[in-house]
Amino acid sequence: MAGNGTTRIFAGAGYRVAGGTRYPGGLFRREAGDGEWQRLGAGLPENVEARAFAVHPRDPDVIYAGTQDGPYRTTDAGAHWERLGFSERNAVVWSLAFHPTRPQVMYAGVAPVAIYRSEDGGDHWTRLAGAKSPGHCEMGFPARVTRIVVDPSLPDDVYAALEVSGVIRSADGGETWTDLSAPLIRLADRPHLKSRIGSDIDSEGMLDSHAFAVSAAAPGTAFLAVRMGLFRSEDRGASWNDVEIGRFSPLTYCRDVIVSPHDARVMYACLSVHARGDDGSLYRSDDIGQSWRRFDHGVKAHGTMMAVAAHPRDPARVYCVSRCGQVFGTEDAGASWREYRLPDGVEDVYAVACA
């Protein structure tokens, strides 16, 4: 919780035009419990779009947001923001990550695919020359880095999930990168894992990487969330196995997967119908992804469940967000849930955070 004992929830959305209607994006904050959402803007780009958050592991008032003009930072829990020393203007940031033991080291992923590293807490950033899209799939939008994860057991191992181009990994902190997509492409030989929507290849769905997670409770084991479900590797991405999430959930489109900051055996996954579906759910695993159970209840998502955030200091608090702007939260370890609806018209939500 924040220094005054209050939990603050943050949500980020993009702008969208559909059917001639323009839906506003934005960066929003509210306190858990009673209250209202505030649209934040001080120091942020005009008409800000926020698709990623990172809360500093040692100071809950320091929060980073990925915008359509690079990464921004607040040191007062969102009241004011500043653009960081990021050379590329108009770079759409889709992912942010801290090094697990050296929080001054950070990574940012953008679209088109590129990865930047900071050695000074985000003040300055350097583009990593070796981090590129393998170019496996051509869609109607540029491939983007939707998640960056540093393995807490092997902190030189950095993984990047690419939408829609698979997974790449660095074993030297980001200097050089290896494409891990070949085993994902082979899995698409199975009829039930074939999917093409915007390309001419059947492996499109398996390359549609949304999120990535690595647990300290299982060194070398990684989880990948894609359009076709949730997949697990026990050899640092050299091979992948289907978790067969359909054994536990009627919804299998996986948009997010994270590891609890309090217990490395506990994981959360967002499951839905498809990218712009009318249903969504949050599942929890207590055994490093071996089994899963529905975690949210008493609430109803009317859109794809896009993201989940576990409170960094209070294990009883977990929040998730649907694409159409519903933020759901539990403050009692899942016993009860509340809905915090974002302002009317916010229809393309990507990220949620809490501190």
C-alpha positions, 0 to 999 in steps of 0.5 A, a space after each residue: 500500500 502507499 505510504 499513507 496506507 491507501 491503495 491506488 489503482 492505475 489503468 491505461 487505455 488507447 484511443 480507438 476509432 470504430 464505426 465512425 466513433 472515436 473512443 478516448 484513451 487515457 491514464 487513470 487513477 483512483 483509490 481502492 474503495 469509495 471514490 472516483 477515477 481521475 484522468 491524469 495529465 500533468 506532464 503527460 503527452 496530450 491525449 495520452 495513451 498508456 499501454 504499460 505500467 511498472 511500479 518501482 519495487 522499493 517506492 510505491 510513489 514512483 511509477 512508470 507508464 508506457 505512452 505513445 511518446 516513450 516512457 514517463 515517470 511520476 515520483 508522487 503517485 501520479 500527480 505529476 509526470 515527466 518524460 524520460 531521456 528517451 531519444 526516439 519521439 513518438 515511440 509507442 511503449 507496450 512493455 516495461 520491466 525492472 531487473 529483479 535485483 538491480 532496480 536501476 536497470 530497466 527495459 522498455 519494449 516498443 512498436 515496431 519491435 525494439 527494446 531499450 535499456 536504462 542503467 539509471 532508473 529510467 533517466 536515460 535509455 539506450 536501444 539494444 541493437 540486437 533486439 529485432 523482430 524475426 519477421 515470422 508474421 506480417 499483420 496489418 499493424 507493426 509487431 510490438 514487444 508486449 512483455 519483457 521479463 527478466 528471470 529472477 533465478 538467471 538475471 542475465 536471461 531476458 525474454 521478450 514476447 512479440 505480438 505477432 512474431 513469437 519470442 526472443 531471449 537474451 542470455 547476456 542482459 540484452 546484448 545479443 538475442 536468440 529467436 525462440 519461435 521455431 517450436 511455437 511454429 511447429 506446434 501450429 502443425 496440430 489442427 487445434 492450434 492453427 489460426 490465421 486472422 490477418 496473415 497467410 500462415 496457420 502459425 499466426 495464433 501461436 506467434 501472437 504473444 501477449 504475455 510472458 512469466 518466469 517463476 523463481 520457484 521453477 528455475 528455467 521454467 517459463 510461461 507464454 500467453 498467446 491467442 491459442 492458450 497458455 504454454 509452458 517451457 521447462 528449458 528456457 524456451 527451447 521447447 514448449 508444451 501446451 498447458 491445456 488451459 481448456 481443462 480448467 476454463 471454457 475460455 482459452 484466449 490468454 491475454 496476460 499471465 503473471 507470477 505473484 510477488 509474494 509467492 512464486 508458486 502462485 500465478 494469475 492468468 487472464 482468459 477470454 473468448 478472443 481479442 474483442 470478445 464479450 466475456 473474460 475471467 481471471 484464473 489462479 494457480 497455486 502450483 506453478 501452473 500445474 492446475 488452475 481455478 476461477 478466481 474472480 466471482 460475483 462480477 461479470 466482464 463484458 469484454 476481453 480480460 486484458 491484464 492483471 496486477 498483484 499488489 506488491 505489498 499486500 497479497 490479499 489485493 489483486 486487480 484485473 481489467 477488461 478491454 471495455 473499461 471494467 476494473 475488478 478488484 479483491 481486497 480479501 484474497 478473492 473472497 469478494 470482488 468489486 467493480 470500478 468502472 472507468 469513465 464512459 467511452 473508454 473502450 480500449 484498455 490495456 493495462 492495470 497497476 496498483 501500489 
